[in-house]
Amino acid sequence: MIAVLALIAGVALGIVFHPTVPPELAPYLPIAVVAALDAVFGGVRAKLDGIFDDKQFVVSFISNVLVAALIVYLGDQLGVGTQLSTGVVVVLGVRIFGNVAAIRRHLFRA
């Protein structure tokens, strides 16, 4: 529940304050958001399954964002940044949809 409230608060603060992202960090923002969403939906799924651990959630959240950003950075250094960005989004997207499907099954028994 805390993760959902933090997500809502973060979105609201972003809408109110209109933060700017430096151009050199712009390629990493979408990847960081997708990685963070993966951790949030994984945390919601774990909570519904009764196995949520706050320490594991924080480590998962931070490590997802850092590893995804590192992969994109390495891709940029190798000249294949867009391909690796696409790969990261696809992998994390599959995980997000898997977690959402599990949440849906748990909530609606369908």
Summary of the structure (lengths in Angstrom):
residues: 110
radius of gyration: 15.3
end to end distance: 22.2
largest distance: 46.2
contacts: 290
relative contact order: 0.14
helix: 83%
strand: 0%
